[in-house]
Amino acid sequence: MGSPLSIVVFGVSNLEETTAFYRDVIGLDASDESLWSGANFEALWQLPKGAAAKVRLFSLGGSPVGRILALEFDAPDRKIVDDTDERTFRAFWNINFYVDDIETAVAHLKKHNCRIWSEPFEYEMDQGVGSWMESVAIAPDNITVVLLQLPKDEDTQTGLISEGSRETRTRFGFSQVATSSHSVSSYGKAYVFYRNVLGMEPIFEEIMADPALNKLNSRPSDGKTRWAFLQGDDNYLGKVIISHPMNYTVPDRTKVAVPPNIGYLAQSFIVPDIKRAVEDCNRLGAEVLSETLAIDIPAIGQVNAVTVLNPGSDGLTLLFTE
């Protein structure tokens, strides 16, 4: 069984502003604020002695998939990952929420002064994959949020995904994190990491070259992007998109996308056997940053955890067993 994306980890500039968005606008449940510190916290995130962070977890109905862990680090000179409004860069660069009515969802975000990058439009792939409605918004700390409305009652891959919907909507009509995009330097290495370490399987793979989609993502009009959707054992939430530019370049933000900075810093997955996961990482040449640590993650509980770098991008990845 594959591991879906359990948590996206954000470094935030102000935890209360982050809470005002993900709890009060998106509608996710917010845990109590906690202070996270100690030797194992420092080792897990490669931080200096005495480091600490205020933390909240955003989730829905106790689901272990598609959650957001926000950390406001107590550190000077924090850099922001996306400081130029770049639409695509090498690192983890967006999260997606499913909605049932995208026009209503966009109007709701506008009402709360959320910046909308693109108004809703329909994107259509081949007959087997299907189509969806999409809009892009900018969340606090310049984190890109994509809203997706999937087709219903349609015999396509996107239609089948929509059938996986359970009680996964907030009071404002948003799902938990359904998908997250990851721009990689080596498509093959990233693909093997998600498959061999995490057991994720591809839903579909494509070479994207649509001028409209390129314009949306500030890519060259003739840009070609190889990408894949991968999922764990949840058909609806916690999927990962890996993308690789084939005939153009993108800025590399991986050196900035690390604690204690501000932005989308890490992906996190629950694995059934942490020892085996580390062995699989070593076999693939994925750099293991910390030893396996017994650590209490705020709002999650006591786990065994390790941080590694995705060998396809150097993206920071937290693996843990509960």
N, C-alpha and C positions, 0 to 999 in steps of 0.2 A: 504494500500500500504506500502510495507516495505522500509526501509531506506538503500540504498547501502552505502558502505564506501565512504565518500565524500573526506576525507583528511587523509593522513598519516603525522604524525608530527615527524620531525627529529630534534634532537639537533646536530649541526655540529661544527667541529673544525675550519673550515675556509669557510665562505660563498662564497668566490670567487672560491675556488676549487670545492665546491659543484655545483656552477653555471656552471663551465666549464664542468662538467659531465652531469648533467641533461638537460642543454640547448644546449651545443655545441656537445655532443656526442649522447645523447638519442634524442634530438631535441625538447624537450618540450618548450613552451613559458614561459618566465621568467618575472615576474612583476618587477617593479622598486624596488630597495632596500629601505626598510623602517626601522625606529627605533620604536620599540614597548616598551612602559614603562607605568608607572602610577599605581595607587592603585588597579584598577581592574585587570590589567595585573598581578600584584603580587598575588592578591587573586585567580585568575583563576588557576595559575600554582603553587601556594603554595611557593612563593619565598619571600626572605627578602625585606625590604624597600629599595628602590633605585635600584632594579634590572631592567635590560633592555636587549634587544636583537636586533641584526640586523636581518631582515626578508626578505625572498623572497618566492613567491608562484610560483610553476611550474604546468602548466596545458596545455590544448590543446583546442583551438576553443571555449572557454567559457563554456565547460562542467563542471557541478558541481560535477562530480563523478571521483574518481581516481586521485585526485590531491596530490601534495606534498608541505607541508609547512616546510621550513627550517629555523631554528632559531639558530643564533650564539649568545649564551648568553655571556654577559659581567660578568664573574664570575671566581674567582680563583679555582684552584684544581678541575676542571671538570674531572669526570671519564668517561671512554668509556664503553659502555654497553657490547660489544663483544670484549674483549681484548685478547682472546686466540684462535680465529678462531674456536670456537666451532660450529659445524654444526647445532645442535639443543639445545636450552635452553628454560627455562620457561620464557616467555615474548613474545612480538611481535618480530618475528625474520626474516621475509623476505617479499619482495614485488615481484610480478610477472608482467612481461610485455608480451603481446602477440606479436608475429611477424609472418609474412607470409613466410619468408625464414630464417630458423634458422642458416643455414651455413653462409649466408651473414651477418646476425646480429652478429654472433660470430666473424667473420673476421673483421667486423667494430670495435668491442670493442677491439680486439687485436691490431688493427692499432693504437688505441688511448691508448695503454699501460694499458688496463684494465686487471686485473688478472682473468683468467678463472679457476674456480674450477673443472668443469667437461665439457668435450666435449659433443656435442649433442648425445643423445641416445633416443631410442624409448621406452616408457613405455606403456604396454598394460594391461588394466583391463578386466573385464568380457565383454561379447558381448554387453550388454545393455549400459555400460558406455563408452566403446571405448578406444582409445589410443591417445597419443600425443608425440611430440618430445620435449625434455627438455635439457637445459644447465644451469649451475650455474656460475655466475660471482660475483666478489666482488667489490662493489662501494666504494666511499670515506667513511671513518670512519667505515670500516669493515661491512657495511650494505650488506646483501646478496640479490642479484638480480637474479631472476629466469626467463629465457626466455622460453616461451612455444609456440610451433607451433601446432595448432589444426588441425584435419582432416577436409576436406571439402567434401560436398555432401555425408555425411555418416549419416545413420539413427541411431545415438547413441546420448547419452547426450552431449558428447564433440563436436560431429558434429553439434548438434543443437545450442550450444553456439557460434560456429564460424559463424553461420548464423546471429547472432546479431550484427555483425560488421557494423559500420556506417562509418562516416568520422573520424576514430579514430586512424589514423596513423600519426606519425611525418614524417618529410622529410627524416628521416633515417629508417623508417619502424617499429617504435615501437609504441605500444598503450600507453595510460595512464595506471595507476595502475589497473590491471585487477583483481588481487587476492592478499590477504595478509594472511600469516600463523601466527597462534597464538597457542603456546603450553600452555596448561592449566593444573591446578592442579585438578580441578573438571569439568569433561566433562559435567555432568548434569547441574550444575549451569551456566556454560558458555553458553551452548546450550539454556537454558531458558532465559538468559539475551538477547541474540541476537534475539530470537523469540518474547518474551513478551514485551521487551522495544523497540526494533527496528523493529519488524514486519518482520524480515528476514525469509525465508523459505529454508529448505534443498533441494538441488538438488540431492545429494546422500550421503549415509553414508556407510562406509566400515571399516573393520579391516584389516589393511595393515600389511603384514608379508613377503614381497618379499625381499630376501637376497640382490638383486642388489640395490633396493631402500634404504635398510638399510645401505649398504655400502656407497652409495652416501651421506647419511645424518649422517654418523659416528655413527650409532646405532648398537647394537649387531646384529649379523647375524640372530639370532632367535627372534629378537625383534618383538613384536606385538604392533601396534599403532592404537587406535581407532580414526577415524577422520570423519569430516563432511564438505561438501561444503555448504555454505549458501549464499543466494543472496537476495537483495532487489528488487526494481521494475525496475532495469536495468539488462537485461539478459546477458550483455556482460562485463561490468566493475563493479568494486567495490564489488567483492565477498569476503567472509571471509572463511578461513579454520581454524577449531579448531581441535587440535590433542591432544591426551592424551596417554602417555606411559603406557602400561598395564603390562609389565613384566620387565621393566628396569627403571632407574632413569635418569633425566637430571638435569644439573645445574640450579639453580633458580637465574635469573638476574632481577627480578621485582623490587628489592630494589634499583638497580642501574639505571634502566630504568625510570628515573624521571628527570624533569628539575632541574638544568641547565646542566645535563650531556650530553654526546655525543653518539648518536645512535638513534635507532627507539624508540621513547618515548611514543607515543600515537596514538590512532585511533580517528577519528572524524566523526560524523554523523549529517546530517540535520534531525531534527524531526519536525513533523507538529505541535506539541503542547508541549512546553517545560515544562509546569506545569504538564501535564499528564505524561510525561516521568519521571520527578522527582518522582511523586507518584508511578509509576510502579517500579522505582529503590528502593524506600523505602519498597514496598511490598515484593520485592525479597531479601531484606537485602543487597543491593549494597550500599557501603559507598559513601555518597555524600560529596565531599570535599569542594565545594564552594557554596555559595548561588547563585541564578540565577542573573547574572550580565548583565547589558547593556554595551556592549563593542564593540569597533571598531577593528576588526581583519584586519591587513594590507592586502590589495588586495582582501579582502572579503567584508568588509563594516560593518555597524552597525548591531549587532545581539544581541539576548538574549542567554546567554551561561552559562553552568554549567559543572564542571568536576566531574566525579564519578570513582569509581573503579569497574571493571568487577568482580563480585563475584566468577567467576570460576578461576581467576588467579591473581587478584589485578592489572590487566593491566589498565593503565590510559586511560580514555575515555572522550572525549570532545563532548558534545551534544549542538546543537544550533539551533535556528530558525532565519531565515533571515527576 
